[in-house]
Amino acid sequence: MIVAMTGATGFLGSNLLFEIFKQNFTQLDRLKIFALGRAKTADQLGESLEKLMANDGRKYLGLSQEEYEQKLQPIVKQCIIPIPADLTQDNLALSLHEFSNLKQAKIDFFFHVAALTDLRCDRSVEFSCSEINVKGTQRVLDLVSILNLREFIYIGTAFSCGMEVGEIQPDSINPNNLFRNPYESSKLKSELLVRDFFRNKAMKFRVFRPSVLAGRLIERPIGTTKKFDVFYSIPAFIVKNKYEIVNSLNKLYSEIVEMPLRVHLNYNSGLNIVPVDYAVKIIYGASCIHSDPSTFYHIANLQPIPHIEYGKWMLEAIAVKGCIPSPEEPTNKNSLEKLYYRTVGRVLQPYMLSEPMDFKTDNLRSLENKLNIECPPINKDNFMKLMDFAKQQYFGLNLT
């Protein structure tokens, strides 16, 4: 099997890379992965990918260090072909040699995973989302137009529906909707480019729309993530400020601290959170194993988690009291609240105030049965597993 993919060093992309290796472990001599990524040289990108495989990839595959060095390390370089590429540059800044290699290959599946995921509303973010997500996707499609390719897979987002509420089908589009931020709008524009490109082509394409991605809950190490954004950013904000109070890593999670913070949220809605390893198993399974008949997919959990519920769990996990939900944004803010609403709250409030969104996943049921998997529910036990890993990593904060 020959695969091409963008974003192999990112959060979703790296887990998809691991899943590809897992599913082809007994026939790695037949596996080729063209990994397009941002780097100055192919050697630099190759080193990053080899390091990724030797660490988190090895753990995902359930290999000891010795097993990895004996069974996988010798052939990783043969399987992965690093190709420096830049979504913001004409022709993706591909060299003639790399361009020729891609053009001559008979590629089975091209996964376009790379994207800028930035939920801020700054003008600079709007520009970057346009350059990377929209124009970058067009540049990828320009490349695809001259490749010998069997199937194209685009990774979008469930939130490309904008501020839609109620039942939302995986193929629904409404360019006239209101959007919470430039990221959502850019991902819809990108998806529309993909749809238009394949409208009159015989080549198969798929669009996967994940909801809020979380750490792994199927493959080990459980909870693993490299991105501590969206819901992770709330405990990260609190932990950072708690550390300034306790001034000790040893006491960071053991000492209960009172931190008065009124968080404005919608009591009737929540977040739809999906583990990243479940997401990549669905993406790979639908495309590469079963040639699933559907074209559009939501990758989402069956039920969203109410903001009030996961809020309680995360406070318990980090040993903090005093943070409470609020039906409205406080006017008489204390210093902690002023900081929250100026930073994390500013980014997350549009999601925490949304009315309930029901991402329909009916077309996943038969696929799940064939793959013998189901989406791990985000109950308290699983959420605490996500928090345990995040706590070990100090939510991505540099506290030393």
C-alpha positions in Angstrom: 0.0 0.0 0.0 1.2 3.5 -0.9 0.0 6.4 1.2 0.6 10.1 1.1 -0.3 12.4 4.0 0.0 15.9 5.2 0.3 16.7 8.9 2.1 13.5 10.0 3.8 15.2 12.9 0.6 16.8 14.3 -1.7 15.4 16.9 -4.3 13.7 14.7 -1.8 13.0 11.9 0.8 11.3 14.1 -1.8 9.0 15.6 -3.0 8.2 12.0 0.6 7.4 11.1 0.8 5.0 14.1 -2.5 3.4 13.1 -1.2 2.9 9.5 1.8 1.1 10.9 -0.3 -1.0 13.3 -2.7 -2.1 10.5 0.2 -3.0 8.2 2.6 -4.4 10.7 2.8 -7.9 9.1 3.5 -6.5 5.6 5.7 -3.4 6.2 7.8 -4.4 3.2 4.8 -3.4 1.1 4.1 -0.1 2.9 5.3 3.3 1.6 4.2 6.6 3.2 4.9 9.9 1.6 4.9 12.2 4.6 4.5 15.9 3.5 5.5 18.2 6.3 7.0 21.6 7.1 10.8 21.4 7.3 13.9 22.9 5.8 15.2 19.6 4.5 14.0 16.0 4.0 16.7 14.8 6.5 15.3 17.2 9.1 11.7 16.0 8.6 12.9 12.4 8.5 14.6 12.7 11.8 11.5 14.2 13.4 9.3 11.3 12.1 11.8 8.7 13.2 11.9 10.2 16.6 8.1 10.3 16.7 7.9 6.6 15.8 10.7 5.6 18.3 8.8 7.2 21.2 5.0 7.6 21.0 4.7 5.4 18.0 6.5 2.5 19.7 4.1 2.8 22.6 1.1 3.0 20.4 2.2 -0.3 18.7 2.8 -1.9 22.1 6.5 -2.5 21.5 9.2 -2.5 24.1 12.3 -0.5 23.3 14.1 -3.7 22.4 11.3 -5.0 20.2 11.1 -1.7 18.4 14.9 -1.6 17.7 14.7 -5.2 16.4 11.5 -5.3 14.5 10.6 -1.8 13.4 13.5 0.7 13.6 15.4 -0.9 10.7 12.6 -0.5 8.3 11.0 2.8 9.4 13.3 4.7 7.0 12.2 2.4 4.2 8.5 2.9 4.9 8.5 6.7 5.4 9.6 9.0 2.7 9.8 12.5 4.1 8.9 15.3 1.7 9.4 18.9 2.9 6.3 20.9 2.0 4.8 24.2 2.9 1.0 24.8 2.6 1.5 28.6 2.3 3.8 28.4 -0.7 3.1 27.9 -4.4 3.4 24.2 -5.4 3.8 23.5 -1.7 7.5 24.5 -2.2 8.2 21.0 -3.5 11.5 20.4 -5.2 11.5 19.0 -8.7 12.9 15.7 -7.3 10.1 15.3 -4.7 7.5 16.4 -7.2 8.7 13.8 -9.6 8.6 11.1 -6.9 5.0 11.8 -6.1 3.9 12.0 -9.7 5.4 8.7 -10.6 4.0 6.8 -7.6 0.7 5.0 -7.7 -0.8 6.3 -4.5 -3.7 4.5 -2.9 -4.7 7.0 -0.3 -3.9 10.7 0.2 -4.8 12.0 3.7 -4.9 15.8 4.0 -4.7 16.2 7.7 -2.6 19.3 8.2 -4.4 22.4 9.3 -4.1 25.4 11.6 -6.3 24.8 14.6 -6.5 28.2 16.4 -9.8 29.3 18.0 -8.8 32.9 18.5 -10.5 35.7 16.7 -7.5 37.9 16.0 -7.0 39.4 12.6 -3.6 37.6 12.3 -5.3 34.3 13.0 -7.9 35.0 10.3 -5.1 35.6 7.8 -3.2 32.4 8.8 -6.3 30.3 8.7 -6.9 31.6 5.2 -3.4 30.9 4.1 -3.0 27.5 5.6 -6.4 26.0 5.8 -8.1 27.4 2.7 -5.3 28.3 0.2 -3.2 25.4 1.5 -6.0 23.0 0.7 -6.3 24.4 -2.8 -2.5 23.9 -3.2 -2.9 20.3 -2.1 -5.8 19.8 -4.6 -3.6 21.3 -7.3 -1.0 18.6 -6.5 -3.6 15.9 -6.4 -4.8 16.9 -9.8 -1.6 15.6 -11.4 -1.1 12.5 -9.2 -1.9 8.9 -9.9 -4.3 8.6 -7.0 -7.1 6.2 -6.0 -8.7 8.0 -3.1 -8.5 11.4 -1.3 -9.4 11.9 2.4 -10.0 15.3 3.8 -10.0 15.9 7.6 -12.4 18.7 8.5 -14.1 19.6 11.7 -17.6 19.0 13.0 -17.7 22.7 13.8 -17.6 23.7 10.2 -21.3 23.9 10.6 -20.8 27.1 12.5 -23.4 28.1 15.1 -25.9 25.4 14.0 -28.0 23.8 16.8 -30.0 20.6 17.1 -29.4 17.7 14.8 -26.5 18.2 12.4 -25.9 15.7 9.5 -22.3 15.0 8.5 -22.8 16.4 5.0 -24.6 19.6 6.1 -23.2 22.9 4.8 -24.4 26.5 5.3 -21.9 29.1 4.2 -24.2 31.8 5.4 -24.1 30.6 9.0 -22.5 32.6 11.7 -19.1 31.2 12.9 -17.5 31.4 16.3 -14.1 32.1 14.9 -12.1 32.3 11.6 -11.0 28.6 12.1 -14.5 27.3 11.7 -15.2 29.4 8.7 -11.9 28.5 7.0 -12.5 24.7 7.5 -15.9 25.0 5.8 -14.3 27.0 2.9 -11.7 24.2 2.6 -14.3 21.5 2.6 -16.2 23.3 -0.1 -13.0 23.4 -2.2 -12.7 19.6 -1.8 -16.3 19.0 -2.8 -16.1 21.3 -5.8 -12.8 19.6 -7.0 -14.3 16.1 -6.9 -17.8 17.0 -8.2 -17.3 15.7 -11.7 -14.4 13.3 -11.0 -14.5 9.6 -10.8 -11.9 9.5 -8.0 -13.3 8.6 -4.6 -13.1 11.2 -1.8 -14.1 11.2 1.8 -14.7 14.0 4.4 -14.3 13.3 8.1 -15.4 15.8 10.6 -14.1 15.1 14.1 -15.6 16.9 17.1 -13.3 18.0 20.0 -10.3 15.6 20.0 -9.0 14.3 23.2 -6.2 12.0 24.3 -6.2 8.3 23.6 -8.6 5.9 25.4 -8.0 2.7 23.4 -4.3 2.5 22.6 -1.6 3.0 25.3 -0.4 5.1 26.9 -4.0 5.9 27.9 -4.7 9.7 27.8 -1.8 10.5 25.5 -2.1 13.9 23.8 0.3 16.5 22.6 -2.3 19.3 22.5 -3.7 20.8 25.6 -6.2 23.1 24.1 -10.0 23.4 24.1 -11.3 21.8 27.4 -7.7 21.1 28.5 -7.0 24.8 28.5 -9.3 25.5 31.5 -7.5 23.3 34.0 -4.2 24.5 32.4 -5.2 28.1 33.2 -6.2 27.1 36.8 -3.1 25.0 37.4 -0.8 27.8 36.2 -2.4 30.2 38.7 -2.5 27.6 41.4 1.2 27.0 41.0 1.8 30.6 41.8 0.0 30.1 45.1 1.5 26.7 46.2 4.9 27.4 44.5 5.6 23.6 44.6 5.2 20.9 42.1 4.9 18.3 44.9 1.9 20.2 46.3 0.4 21.1 42.9 -2.2 18.3 42.9 -2.2 17.2 46.5 -3.0 20.5 48.3 -6.5 21.7 47.9 -6.7 25.4 47.1 -9.6 27.8 47.0 -9.7 29.8 43.8 -12.7 32.0 43.2 -13.7 31.9 39.6 -17.2 32.2 38.1 -17.3 30.5 34.7 -20.0 31.7 32.3 -21.6 28.7 30.6 -24.8 27.3 29.2 -26.2 24.9 31.8 -28.1 23.0 29.1 -25.3 22.2 26.7 -21.9 20.5 26.7 -18.9 19.5 24.6 -18.8 16.5 22.3 -15.4 14.9 23.0 -13.9 12.1 21.0 -10.6 10.2 21.7 -8.0 10.6 18.9 -7.3 6.9 18.6 -10.9 6.1 18.0 -10.9 8.9 15.3 -7.9 7.5 13.4 -9.3 3.9 13.5 -12.5 5.2 11.9 -10.7 7.2 9.3 -8.3 4.3 8.4 -11.0 1.6 8.7 -13.5 3.4 6.4 -11.0 4.3 3.8 -8.4 1.6 3.7 -10.0 -1.6 5.1 -13.6 -1.7 4.2 -14.1 0.9 1.4 -17.1 2.2 3.3 -19.9 3.4 1.0 -20.4 6.8 2.8 -18.6 10.0 1.8 -19.2 12.3 4.7 -18.7 11.4 8.4 -19.0 12.9 11.8 -16.4 11.4 14.2 -18.2 12.2 17.4 -19.3 10.6 20.6 -22.9 9.5 21.0 -23.5 12.1 23.8 -21.9 15.4 24.6 -20.7 15.9 28.2 -22.5 18.7 30.0 -20.1 21.6 30.8 -21.2 21.4 34.4 -20.2 17.7 34.7 -16.7 17.8 33.2 -16.1 21.1 35.0 -16.6 19.3 38.3 -14.4 16.4 37.3 -11.5 18.6 36.2 -11.6 20.6 39.5 -11.6 17.4 41.4 -8.6 16.2 39.4 -6.5 19.3 40.1 -7.7 19.7 43.7 -9.3 23.1 43.4 -12.4 24.5 45.0 -14.2 27.8 44.5 -14.6 27.6 40.7 -18.3 27.6 40.0 -20.6 27.8 36.9 -22.4 31.1 36.3 -25.5 31.7 34.1 -24.0 35.1 33.1 -20.6 36.7 32.9 -19.8 38.5 36.3 -19.6 42.2 36.2 -17.7 42.6 39.4 -14.8 40.4 38.4 -11.9 39.6 40.8 -8.4 39.6 39.5 -8.5 35.9 38.5 -11.7 36.3 36.7 -10.4 39.3 34.8 -7.5 37.3 33.6 -9.7 34.3 32.7 -12.1 36.3 30.6 -9.2 38.1 28.9 -7.5 34.9 27.9 -9.0 31.4 28.0 -12.6 32.5 28.5 -12.4 34.8 25.5 -11.6 31.8 23.3 -13.8 29.2 24.8 -17.0 31.2 25.7 -18.5 30.9 22.2 -18.5 27.1 22.7 -19.5 27.1 26.3 -22.5 29.3 25.6 -23.7 27.4 22.5 -27.0 25.7 22.5 -26.9 21.9 22.2 -25.5 20.4 19.0 -26.2 16.9 18.0 -23.6 15.6 15.5 -25.3 12.6 13.8 -23.1 9.5 13.5 -25.6 6.9 12.3 -23.4 5.8 9.4 -20.6 4.8 11.8 -22.6 2.0 13.4 -22.1 -0.7 10.7 -18.4 0.4 10.3 -17.9 0.1 14.1 -19.3 -3.5 13.9 -17.0 -4.4 11.1 -14.0 -2.9 12.9 -15.1 -4.3 16.3 -14.7 -1.0 18.0 -16.9 1.6 19.7 -16.3 5.1 20.8 -15.2 5.2 24.4 -17.8 7.2 26.3 -16.5 10.3 28.1 -17.8 9.4 31.5 -16.1 10.3 34.8 -13.7 7.3 34.7 -12.5 8.0 31.2 -12.3 11.8 31.7 -10.1 11.2 34.8 -7.8 9.1 32.7 -7.5 12.1 30.3 -6.8 14.3 33.3 -4.2 11.9 34.7 -2.1 12.1 31.6 -2.5 15.8 31.3 -1.5 16.2 35.0 1.7 14.2 34.4 2.6 16.7 31.6 1.5 19.7 33.7 -1.1 20.4 30.9 1.8 21.4 28.6 2.9 24.2 30.9 6.5 25.1 31.7 6.4 25.4 35.5 10.0 24.8 36.3 
